[in-house]
């Protein structure tokens, strides 16, 4: 595995831990908050990876 890819995913994973930057949705149950952050992580990771590390 590429070190850059590993570092990229580790930083994004840390940023999307509930309560590190933000807790979405505010006042939601633990399951709802975890599912929301997991979905956001997957979407952002996919989009940012395609924008930053364009494949030729």
Secondary structure, 3 states (H helix, E strand, C coil): CCHHHHHHHHHHHHHCCCCCCCCCCCCCCHHHHHHHHHHHHHHHHHHHHHHHCCCC
